[in-house]
Structures are given as structure tokens and as C-alpha cells.
Amino acid sequence: MITVLSGGTGTPKLLQGIKEIIKAKDLTVIVNTLENNYFSGVYVSADVDTVMYTLCDLINDKTWYGRVDDTFYTHEVLEELGFHETLRIGDKDRALKIQKTELLKEYSLQDVVKIQKNALGIESTILPMSNTQPHVTIDTDEGMLSFHDFLITRQSKPHVNDVIYSPVEAADGVIESIENSDTVIIGPSNPITSINPIINMPGVKKALKNVYVTSVSPFISNNAISGPASKFMMAKGYSNDCVGVASIYKDFLNHYIINNTDDKYKHIIENEIPKVSLENIILKTMEDKIKLAKMILE
């Protein structure tokens, strides 16, 4: 059994490789829910939906958000009517979100995700990290901003002083999934707003210390693979590189994979992590994704 801790951009690329080499029923993905919120009257769980679409080959892998070949008629009509959507939601993707919104009136988030992933023919287990929505605030030089205001409206431009979010309890099965895994993989997602919210839930770090954990760096040199991870890392007092990420995961990480051009960091990280490997982590092709997945699992 393999368990992956995932956000919504970097890790799904790796999932595309993993799902090609292991049986679907042997894979569990625990997904960040920090960014979940309501937009245009529907509940948006962007990272969860991205993982679902990835596992059933419907993901728009140009944006890593929404479905491939979607249409945007509803969005366009809303614009014509003078309603500006904070998020540009596709029509097919909106249908999934409408169903999720309605189901949440009767079921927990993890039960809703199970209903939807089964409807999409996904045999793997997908677990939202929590059924409770964390409250997140970005402290910036423009004041306190919601995560989506910072990310979308302000396009991640303000200087970040701190990232603050409330602790939540893990969803049913999260701790057990980690404990029962042959290995846990932490994908190259934003360590502050995608992975830290998962590992800081009560019981998660303890469970991670008792299994073999591999992580893929979300940085190449001091450049984040995606998103505002550099700003968030520096705001929390970490260096914005693979060394900073290692310091976050050092209490439980057994194997750390950094890019093959970052050999200058290897000896520094080896003081904290038992095994450090240099590999190509720039996952441009399916061959790249499968090769890295095989390396991790073998």
C-alpha cells in the first residue's frame, strides 16, 4: 500500500507516473483542504478535484485546475450579466462542484469525495485531510488577506509576513492509512500551505515517524516549482530552497529527492536526512513522471 500526501499542482504530476506502475486499489492520496471555500455559490475543493481528475485522466494539465477540454459558457454568460467570478470555472467542472455543494448538506466532505470518485470510476482511495475547514490568513504588507484574495485577486504579489491557519482534526482513515502503508510519499507541493496543514494535524507526525517516508523537493535551486512557495517559506523563517524544505520534514523523512542540478545542497541535507538522491524532478513528459515514480517505489 502506498500513501501520497498531495497538494494541487506539483504532486499530481508525480501521481500520473505512480498510477501507471501500481494497482489503483493500492494507492491512497491524502489531499490538502486549506484552500477550500465557496465561490459563485458552489463549494470549491481545488486540490481534491485536481487529484480526482488526475486519477481518472480528466485533468487539464496545462493549468492543473479543472477538466481537460471543458467549456466556459456559464462563466461567459455570468460575465455578460455583469457578474465577475473570482474563479473561472468550467461547465463540466461546475457540475461536479454543484453536486458536491448539494451533497455536503447531508454528508461529510470525505463521504462526498468517495461518492464522486466512485462515480468517476476511480478505484484508488482519496481522503481530504479533514472534514473541518481550516481558517487561513496571509499577513502581508497590504494587510491581512484571505488565501484566495492573496493568490487570485492580488496574484501573489504582496510581500508576505506570515501564513496563519487554524489546526484541524484529521478525517477518518487518514492516520490509519499512513500507519498501514508500505511507504509514504510527500509530493513536490507547497510545503507551507499544501503539506504542512496535513502533517501538523494531531497524530500525523507520530504516524509518519513509524513508516518509510520519501519526499520530492518542490524547489530547484531557490526557485519553487509552482506557486508562491518561496514567499511562504521565507515568511515562516525557512530558506526558500530544498534545504529549507528538509528542515521542515527532518523529524520523519527517510529519503529526500532533490534535482540533479542541486548537488551543492546534498552534503548539507545529509546532516539531517538519512538518504538524499539527485534525480531529474522536472516532470515535463510522462516518461519523466514514470521514471521518478519507479525510482521512488523501487
Salt bridges, closest charged atoms under 4 A:
GLU20 OE2 - LYS19 NZ 3.40
ASP26 OD1 - LYS25 NZ 3.66
ASP49 OD2 - LYS97 NZ 2.91
ASP49 OD1 - LYS100 NZ 2.83
ASP57 OD1 - LYS19 NZ 2.80
GLU79 OE2 - HIS75 NE2 3.74
GLU79 OE2 - HIS84 ND1 3.17
GLU85 OE1 - HIS75 ND1 2.64
GLU85 OE2 - ARG94 NH1 2.91
ASP93 OD1 - LYS97 NZ 2.80
GLU102 OE2 - LYS105 NZ 3.08
GLU142 OE1 - ARG154 NH1 2.39
ASP149 OD1 - ARG154 NE 3.67
ASP162 OD1 - LYS236 NZ 3.02
GLU270 OE2 - LYS266 NZ 2.53
GLU272 OE2 - LYS250 NZ 3.47
